[in-house]
Amino acid sequence: MSEDLVSQVKTEVERIVALPLDQQVNDFAALRDELESVLNDSDSNR
């Protein structure tokens, strides 16, 4: 992963952790989906 992507993920995780627990689940799921998309795009470019 690029340093920029790692930085973005860290920032997003920090934001999500600050949310109430009932909101964290959906936001972590959205982050997971986004990361899976990035990984899948990376795999298709090989």
N, C-alpha and C positions, 0 to 999 in steps of 0.2 A: 504494500500500500504506500501511496505517496505520503510525504509528510503533511501535505495540505489536507488530505483525506483523514489522516489520523487526528489532526488538530480539530477538524470539523466534528469527528465522532466524539472526541473528548468533550468538546463544548456542548454537544447535544446531550451526552450522558449527564453532564453536570446540570444542565437545564431540567432534564427529566427527573433526576434524583430530588430536585428541589420541589417538585410537584407533590400534591397529595397522593397517597398510595393508590387511590381508586383511579387516578388519571395516568399513573405510571405504566400500567399494563398496556394500554392502547398505544402510548407513545413509544414504549420499548418495542412493541410489535411492529410499528411503522418504521422504526430505525432498523430493525432486523430485516424487514422487507427491502428497504433501500440498500442495505449492505449486500443482501443476496443478489439484487439486481446488478450492483456494481461488479460483484464477483462473476456473475453469469456473463456480463458484457465482456469482462476481461478474458474469460475462457473462450468466448466466441471469436475473439480477436487473435487467437493463437494459430 
